[in-house]
Amino acid sequence: MFMQIAIGAIGIGIVLMVGYLVIAQVKAALPTTGVDNTTLDGLESTQATVFAGFGLIAVGIIVLAAFGLINVFQ
């Protein structure tokens, strides 16, 4: 069971890292000239929301790993 949790955590971690890279590339590709402040504020808000979601996924990985370790040592 611990190996299944570990493999799942690795998969979620890979998705997390790809998500960070995609968000960084999208933000870098958007033009900053000729864009009103509303668009930039919306992008910052969306980025903060997505990063918060990734943080929750990271906490989930930690909880899964802890659960796996508890089951191993029971």
Biopython code that builds the backbone (N, CA, C, O; Angstrom):
import numpy as np
from Bio.PDB.StructureBuilder import StructureBuilder

atoms = [
    (1, "MET", "N", (0.821, -1.195, 0.000)),
    (1, "MET", "CA", (0.000, 0.000, 0.000)),
    (1, "MET", "C", (0.861, 1.253, 0.000)),
    (1, "MET", "O", (0.518, 2.250, -0.636)),
    (2, "PHE", "N", (1.974, 1.201, 0.710)),
    (2, "PHE", "CA", (2.838, 2.385, 0.783)),
    (2, "PHE", "C", (3.392, 2.744, -0.590)),
    (2, "PHE", "O", (3.534, 3.926, -0.905)),
    (3, "MET", "N", (3.710, 1.737, -1.418)),
    (3, "MET", "CA", (4.241, 2.018, -2.753)),
    (3, "MET", "C", (3.187, 2.713, -3.614)),
    (3, "MET", "O", (3.525, 3.599, -4.400)),
    (4, "GLN", "N", (1.930, 2.332, -3.481)),
    (4, "GLN", "CA", (0.872, 2.993, -4.243)),
    (4, "GLN", "C", (0.752, 4.458, -3.843)),
    (4, "GLN", "O", (0.577, 5.328, -4.696)),
    (5, "ILE", "N", (0.846, 4.725, -2.551)),
    (5, "ILE", "CA", (0.777, 6.109, -2.071)),
    (5, "ILE", "C", (1.991, 6.893, -2.553)),
    (5, "ILE", "O", (1.869, 8.047, -2.964)),
    (6, "ALA", "N", (3.163, 6.264, -2.502)),
    (6, "ALA", "CA", (4.375, 6.945, -2.950)),
    (6, "ALA", "C", (4.321, 7.261, -4.447)),
    (6, "ALA", "O", (4.710, 8.351, -4.868)),
    (7, "ILE", "N", (3.847, 6.320, -5.238)),
    (7, "ILE", "CA", (3.738, 6.554, -6.683)),
    (7, "ILE", "C", (2.710, 7.655, -6.962)),
    (7, "ILE", "O", (2.923, 8.501, -7.830)),
    (8, "GLY", "N", (1.618, 7.641, -6.240)),
    (8, "GLY", "CA", (0.626, 8.707, -6.389)),
    (8, "GLY", "C", (1.186, 10.072, -6.017)),
    (8, "GLY", "O", (0.923, 11.066, -6.694)),
    (9, "ALA", "N", (1.964, 10.115, -4.929)),
    (9, "ALA", "CA", (2.579, 11.375, -4.508)),
    (9, "ALA", "C", (3.576, 11.874, -5.543)),
    (9, "ALA", "O", (3.655, 13.078, -5.792)),
    (10, "ILE", "N", (4.337, 10.972, -6.150)),
    (10, "ILE", "CA", (5.287, 11.367, -7.192)),
    (10, "ILE", "C", (4.527, 11.924, -8.400)),
    (10, "ILE", "O", (4.931, 12.935, -8.976)),
    (11, "GLY", "N", (3.433, 11.269, -8.782)),
    (11, "GLY", "CA", (2.625, 11.754, -9.898)),
    (11, "GLY", "C", (2.040, 13.131, -9.630)),
    (11, "GLY", "O", (2.061, 14.002, -10.500)),
    (12, "ILE", "N", (1.520, 13.327, -8.428)),
    (12, "ILE", "CA", (0.970, 14.634, -8.073)),
    (12, "ILE", "C", (2.072, 15.686, -8.047)),
    (12, "ILE", "O", (1.853, 16.825, -8.459)),
    (13, "GLY", "N", (3.245, 15.315, -7.569)),
    (13, "GLY", "CA", (4.376, 16.247, -7.559)),
    (13, "GLY", "C", (4.785, 16.666, -8.957)),
    (13, "GLY", "O", (5.115, 17.830, -9.187)),
    (14, "ILE", "N", (4.767, 15.732, -9.890)),
    (14, "ILE", "CA", (5.106, 16.060, -11.281)),
    (14, "ILE", "C", (4.065, 17.018, -11.857)),
    (14, "ILE", "O", (4.421, 17.980, -12.537)),
    (15, "VAL", "N", (2.791, 16.764, -11.592)),
    (15, "VAL", "CA", (1.740, 17.664, -12.060)),
    (15, "VAL", "C", (1.931, 19.052, -11.455)),
    (15, "VAL", "O", (1.742, 20.058, -12.139)),
    (16, "LEU", "N", (2.301, 19.110, -10.189)),
    (16, "LEU", "CA", (2.544, 20.375, -9.513)),
    (16, "LEU", "C", (3.647, 21.179, -10.206)),
    (16, "LEU", "O", (3.484, 22.371, -10.465)),
    (17, "MET", "N", (4.765, 20.519, -10.502)),
    (17, "MET", "CA", (5.893, 21.210, -11.124)),
    (17, "MET", "C", (5.547, 21.653, -12.549)),
    (17, "MET", "O", (5.916, 22.756, -12.953)),
    (18, "VAL", "N", (4.855, 20.824, -13.305)),
    (18, "VAL", "CA", (4.454, 21.212, -14.663)),
    (18, "VAL", "C", (3.499, 22.401, -14.595)),
    (18, "VAL", "O", (3.575, 23.306, -15.425)),
    (19, "GLY", "N", (2.616, 22.403, -13.625)),
    (19, "GLY", "CA", (1.696, 23.531, -13.464)),
    (19, "GLY", "C", (2.421, 24.832, -13.191)),
    (19, "GLY", "O", (2.087, 25.865, -13.772)),
    (20, "TYR", "N", (3.417, 24.793, -12.305)),
    (20, "TYR", "CA", (4.209, 25.992, -12.040)),
    (20, "TYR", "C", (4.889, 26.487, -13.309)),
    (20, "TYR", "O", (4.904, 27.688, -13.580)),
    (21, "LEU", "N", (5.454, 25.564, -14.092)),
    (21, "LEU", "CA", (6.128, 25.953, -15.326)),
    (21, "LEU", "C", (5.160, 26.551, -16.336)),
    (21, "LEU", "O", (5.478, 27.547, -16.984)),
    (22, "VAL", "N", (3.981, 25.953, -16.474)),
    (22, "VAL", "CA", (2.998, 26.460, -17.430)),
    (22, "VAL", "C", (2.550, 27.861, -17.036)),
    (22, "VAL", "O", (2.460, 28.745, -17.888)),
    (23, "ILE", "N", (2.272, 28.068, -15.763)),
    (23, "ILE", "CA", (1.823, 29.392, -15.317)),
    (23, "ILE", "C", (2.911, 30.436, -15.552)),
    (23, "ILE", "O", (2.617, 31.549, -15.987)),
    (24, "ALA", "N", (4.147, 30.091, -15.271)),
    (24, "ALA", "CA", (5.247, 31.035, -15.497)),
    (24, "ALA", "C", (5.399, 31.368, -16.974)),
    (24, "ALA", "O", (5.641, 32.524, -17.322)),
    (25, "GLN", "N", (5.261, 30.372, -17.850)),
    (25, "GLN", "CA", (5.394, 30.617, -19.281)),
    (25, "GLN", "C", (4.236, 31.458, -19.821)),
    (25, "GLN", "O", (4.450, 32.333, -20.661)),
    (26, "VAL", "N", (3.027, 31.206, -19.354)),
    (26, "VAL", "CA", (1.881, 31.993, -19.803)),
    (26, "VAL", "C", (2.031, 33.443, -19.368)),
    (26, "VAL", "O", (1.768, 34.361, -20.145)),
    (27, "LYS", "N", (2.453, 33.645, -18.132)),
    (27, "LYS", "CA", (2.626, 35.020, -17.642)),
    (27, "LYS", "C", (3.727, 35.732, -18.412)),
    (27, "LYS", "O", (3.588, 36.916, -18.719)),
    (28, "ALA", "N", (4.805, 35.049, -18.728)),
    (28, "ALA", "CA", (5.898, 35.667, -19.475)),
    (28, "ALA", "C", (5.503, 35.956, -20.921)),
    (28, "ALA", "O", (6.020, 36.899, -21.521)),
    (29, "ALA", "N", (4.601, 35.164, -21.489)),
    (29, "ALA", "CA", (4.218, 35.331, -22.891)),
    (29, "ALA", "C", (3.210, 36.451, -23.101)),
    (29, "ALA", "O", (3.094, 36.980, -24.207)),
    (30, "LEU", "N", (2.485, 36.816, -22.058)),
    (30, "LEU", "CA", (1.480, 37.865, -22.218)),
    (30, "LEU", "C", (2.157, 39.221, -22.361)),
    (30, "LEU", "O", (3.127, 39.517, -21.663)),
    (31, "PRO", "N", (1.647, 40.029, -23.254)),
    (31, "PRO", "CA", (2.251, 41.359, -23.416)),
    (31, "PRO", "C", (1.905, 42.259, -22.231)),
    (31, "PRO", "O", (0.805, 42.187, -21.684)),
    (32, "THR", "N", (2.843, 43.095, -21.848)),
    (32, "THR", "CA", (2.601, 44.018, -20.731)),
    (32, "THR", "C", (2.322, 45.424, -21.227)),
    (32, "THR", "O", (1.852, 46.266, -20.461)),
    (33, "THR", "N", (2.605, 45.695, -22.499)),
    (33, "THR", "CA", (2.323, 47.023, -23.049)),
    (33, "THR", "C", (0.964, 47.004, -23.735)),
    (33, "THR", "O", (0.603, 46.034, -24.401)),
    (34, "GLY", "N", (0.230, 48.070, -23.566)),
    (34, "GLY", "CA", (-1.073, 48.165, -24.201)),
    (34, "GLY", "C", (-2.155, 47.371, -23.521)),
    (34, "GLY", "O", (-3.249, 47.225, -24.066)),
    (35, "VAL", "N", (-1.877, 46.851, -22.336)),
    (35, "VAL", "CA", (-2.876, 46.087, -21.582)),
    (35, "VAL", "C", (-3.296, 46.936, -20.397)),
    (35, "VAL", "O", (-2.452, 47.492, -19.694)),
    (36, "ASP", "N", (-4.592, 47.035, -20.177)),
    (36, "ASP", "CA", (-5.058, 47.846, -19.052)),
    (36, "ASP", "C", (-4.810, 47.140, -17.724)),
    (36, "ASP", "O", (-4.517, 45.945, -17.684)),
    (37, "ASN", "N", (-4.930, 47.891, -16.653)),
    (37, "ASN", "CA", (-4.643, 47.358, -15.315)),
    (37, "ASN", "C", (-5.626, 46.265, -14.910)),
    (37, "ASN", "O", (-5.285, 45.398, -14.105)),
    (38, "THR", "N", (-6.832, 46.292, -15.452)),
    (38, "THR", "CA", (-7.824, 45.268, -15.105)),
    (38, "THR", "C", (-7.345, 43.888, -15.537)),
    (38, "THR", "O", (-7.498, 42.912, -14.803)),
    (39, "THR", "N", (-6.764, 43.813, -16.733)),
    (39, "THR", "CA", (-6.264, 42.524, -17.228)),
    (39, "THR", "C", (-5.104, 42.040, -16.370)),
    (39, "THR", "O", (-5.039, 40.863, -16.015)),
    (40, "LEU", "N", (-4.191, 42.939, -16.037)),
    (40, "LEU", "CA", (-3.044, 42.540, -15.213)),
    (40, "LEU", "C", (-3.476, 42.133, -13.814)),
    (40, "LEU", "O", (-2.950, 41.170, -13.256)),
    (41, "ASP", "N", (-4.442, 42.869, -13.238)),
    (41, "ASP", "CA", (-4.945, 42.507, -11.911)),
    (41, "ASP", "C", (-5.649, 41.154, -11.942)),
    (41, "ASP", "O", (-5.512, 40.355, -11.015)),
    (42, "GLY", "N", (-6.405, 40.899, -13.018)),
    (42, "GLY", "CA", (-7.070, 39.605, -13.146)),
    (42, "GLY", "C", (-6.076, 38.466, -13.260)),
    (42, "GLY", "O", (-6.290, 37.391, -12.701)),
    (43, "LEU", "N", (-4.983, 38.701, -13.988)),
    (43, "LEU", "CA", (-3.945, 37.679, -14.122)),
    (43, "LEU", "C", (-3.281, 37.399, -12.776)),
    (43, "LEU", "O", (-3.046, 36.244, -12.421)),
    (44, "GLU", "N", (-2.983, 38.454, -12.034)),
    (44, "GLU", "CA", (-2.374, 38.265, -10.711)),
    (44, "GLU", "C", (-3.312, 37.511, -9.773)),
    (44, "GLU", "O", (-2.873, 36.643, -9.019)),
    (45, "SER", "N", (-4.591, 37.837, -9.818)),
    (45, "SER", "CA", (-5.567, 37.163, -8.973)),
    (45, "SER", "C", (-5.695, 35.681, -9.342)),
    (45, "SER", "O", (-5.738, 34.812, -8.472)),
    (46, "THR", "N", (-5.754, 35.418, -10.639)),
    (46, "THR", "CA", (-5.842, 34.027, -11.094)),
    (46, "THR", "C", (-4.598, 33.248, -10.708)),
    (46, "THR", "O", (-4.686, 32.101, -10.272)),
    (47, "GLN", "N", (-3.443, 33.871, -10.869)),
    (47, "GLN", "CA", (-2.191, 33.203, -10.524)),
    (47, "GLN", "C", (-2.145, 32.894, -9.028)),
    (47, "GLN", "O", (-1.709, 31.811, -8.638)),
    (48, "ALA", "N", (-2.586, 33.822, -8.192)),
    (48, "ALA", "CA", (-2.598, 33.581, -6.745)),
    (48, "ALA", "C", (-3.541, 32.434, -6.389)),
    (48, "ALA", "O", (-3.225, 31.625, -5.517)),
    (49, "THR", "N", (-4.689, 32.356, -7.052)),
    (49, "THR", "CA", (-5.649, 31.284, -6.788)),
    (49, "THR", "C", (-5.075, 29.929, -7.189)),
    (49, "THR", "O", (-5.208, 28.948, -6.457)),
    (50, "VAL", "N", (-4.430, 29.881, -8.366)),
    (50, "VAL", "CA", (-3.851, 28.620, -8.830)),
    (50, "VAL", "C", (-2.709, 28.193, -7.921)),
    (50, "VAL", "O", (-2.581, 27.010, -7.607)),
    (51, "PHE", "N", (-1.880, 29.136, -7.495)),
    (51, "PHE", "CA", (-0.788, 28.796, -6.577)),
    (51, "PHE", "C", (-1.325, 28.288, -5.245)),
    (51, "PHE", "O", (-0.734, 27.389, -4.646)),
    (52, "ALA", "N", (-2.429, 28.843, -4.774)),
    (52, "ALA", "CA", (-3.039, 28.349, -3.538)),
    (52, "ALA", "C", (-3.525, 26.917, -3.713)),
    (52, "ALA", "O", (-3.387, 26.091, -2.811)),
    (53, "GLY", "N", (-4.097, 26.628, -4.882)),
    (53, "GLY", "CA", (-4.515, 25.254, -5.168)),
    (53, "GLY", "C", (-3.337, 24.301, -5.191)),
    (53, "GLY", "O", (-3.427, 23.187, -4.676)),
    (54, "PHE", "N", (-2.226, 24.732, -5.788)),
    (54, "PHE", "CA", (-1.030, 23.900, -5.796)),
    (54, "PHE", "C", (-0.497, 23.690, -4.378)),
    (54, "PHE", "O", (0.010, 22.617, -4.051)),
    (55, "GLY", "N", (-0.614, 24.714, -3.547)),
    (55, "GLY", "CA", (-0.206, 24.562, -2.145)),
    (55, "GLY", "C", (-1.038, 23.508, -1.434)),
    (55, "GLY", "O", (-0.512, 22.727, -0.642)),
    (56, "LEU", "N", (-2.344, 23.485, -1.715)),
    (56, "LEU", "CA", (-3.205, 22.460, -1.120)),
    (56, "LEU", "C", (-2.818, 21.069, -1.607)),
    (56, "LEU", "O", (-2.852, 20.108, -0.838)),
    (57, "ILE", "N", (-2.450, 20.959, -2.881)),
    (57, "ILE", "CA", (-1.996, 19.670, -3.401)),
    (57, "ILE", "C", (-0.717, 19.243, -2.693)),
    (57, "ILE", "O", (-0.553, 18.067, -2.369)),
    (58, "ALA", "N", (0.191, 20.188, -2.450)),
    (58, "ALA", "CA", (1.437, 19.867, -1.752)),
    (58, "ALA", "C", (1.149, 19.373, -0.332)),
    (58, "ALA", "O", (1.782, 18.429, 0.139)),
    (59, "VAL", "N", (0.208, 20.001, 0.336)),
    (59, "VAL", "CA", (-0.177, 19.544, 1.680)),
    (59, "VAL", "C", (-0.772, 18.142, 1.595)),
    (59, "VAL", "O", (-0.519, 17.310, 2.466)),
    (60, "GLY", "N", (-1.555, 17.876, 0.564)),
    (60, "GLY", "CA", (-2.107, 16.539, 0.369)),
    (60, "GLY", "C", (-1.036, 15.490, 0.187)),
    (60, "GLY", "O", (-1.170, 14.373, 0.686)),
    (61, "ILE", "N", (0.035, 15.837, -0.527)),
    (61, "ILE", "CA", (1.159, 14.907, -0.695)),
    (61, "ILE", "C", (1.785, 14.592, 0.649)),
    (61, "ILE", "O", (2.089, 13.435, 0.939)),
    (62, "ILE", "N", (1.978, 15.604, 1.467)),
    (62, "ILE", "CA", (2.575, 15.395, 2.793)),
    (62, "ILE", "C", (1.681, 14.503, 3.649)),
    (62, "ILE", "O", (2.169, 13.615, 4.348)),
    (63, "VAL", "N", (0.373, 14.742, 3.591)),
    (63, "VAL", "CA", (-0.566, 13.923, 4.377)),
    (63, "VAL", "C", (-0.560, 12.475, 3.889)),
    (63, "VAL", "O", (-0.582, 11.546, 4.696)),
    (64, "LEU", "N", (-0.530, 12.283, 2.560)),
    (64, "LEU", "CA", (-0.477, 10.922, 2.026)),
    (64, "LEU", "C", (0.804, 10.202, 2.455)),
    (64, "LEU", "O", (0.766, 9.026, 2.816)),
    (65, "ALA", "N", (1.921, 10.900, 2.416)),
    (65, "ALA", "CA", (3.179, 10.286, 2.835)),
    (65, "ALA", "C", (3.140, 9.927, 4.317)),
    (65, "ALA", "O", (3.593, 8.853, 4.712)),
    (66, "ALA", "N", (2.602, 10.822, 5.129)),
    (66, "ALA", "CA", (2.499, 10.537, 6.559)),
    (66, "ALA", "C", (1.583, 9.342, 6.809)),
    (66, "ALA", "O", (1.893, 8.485, 7.637)),
    (67, "PHE", "N", (0.465, 9.281, 6.103)),
    (67, "PHE", "CA", (-0.458, 8.159, 6.245)),
    (67, "PHE", "C", (0.222, 6.848, 5.857)),
    (67, "PHE", "O", (0.042, 5.828, 6.522)),
    (68, "GLY", "N", (0.998, 6.881, 4.785)),
    (68, "GLY", "CA", (1.723, 5.685, 4.363)),
    (68, "GLY", "C", (2.742, 5.239, 5.389)),
    (68, "GLY", "O", (2.873, 4.045, 5.659)),
    (69, "LEU", "N", (3.471, 6.191, 5.967)),
    (69, "LEU", "CA", (4.461, 5.833, 6.994)),
    (69, "LEU", "C", (3.789, 5.273, 8.243)),
    (69, "LEU", "O", (4.299, 4.332, 8.851)),
    (70, "ILE", "N", (2.658, 5.837, 8.626)),
    (70, "ILE", "CA", (1.940, 5.324, 9.803)),
    (70, "ILE", "C", (1.495, 3.881, 9.546)),
    (70, "ILE", "O", (1.584, 3.037, 10.437)),
    (71, "ASN", "N", (1.018, 3.600, 8.336)),
    (71, "ASN", "CA", (0.577, 2.233, 8.020)),
    (71, "ASN", "C", (1.747, 1.265, 7.971)),
    (71, "ASN", "O", (1.589, 0.095, 8.319)),
    (72, "VAL", "N", (2.904, 1.722, 7.552)),
    (72, "VAL", "CA", (4.077, 0.838, 7.492)),
    (72, "VAL", "C", (4.490, 0.420, 8.897)),
    (72, "VAL", "O", (4.830, -0.742, 9.120)),
    (73, "PHE", "N", (4.466, 1.342, 9.838)),
    (73, "PHE", "CA", (4.964, 1.058, 11.180)),
    (73, "PHE", "C", (3.908, 0.578, 12.156)),
    (73, "PHE", "O", (4.191, 0.444, 13.346)),
    (74, "GLN", "N", (2.698, 0.315, 11.684)),
    (74, "GLN", "CA", (1.667, -0.213, 12.595)),
    (74, "GLN", "C", (1.875, -1.667, 12.886)),
    (74, "GLN", "O", (1.099, -2.264, 13.632)),
]
sb = StructureBuilder()
sb.init_structure("model")
sb.init_model(0)
sb.init_chain("A")
sb.init_seg("    ")
for serial, (resi, resn, name, xyz) in enumerate(atoms, 1):
    if name == "N":
        sb.init_residue(resn, " ", resi, " ")
    sb.init_atom(name, np.array(xyz, "f"), 0.0, 1.0, " ", f" {name:<3s}", serial, name[0])
structure = sb.get_structure()
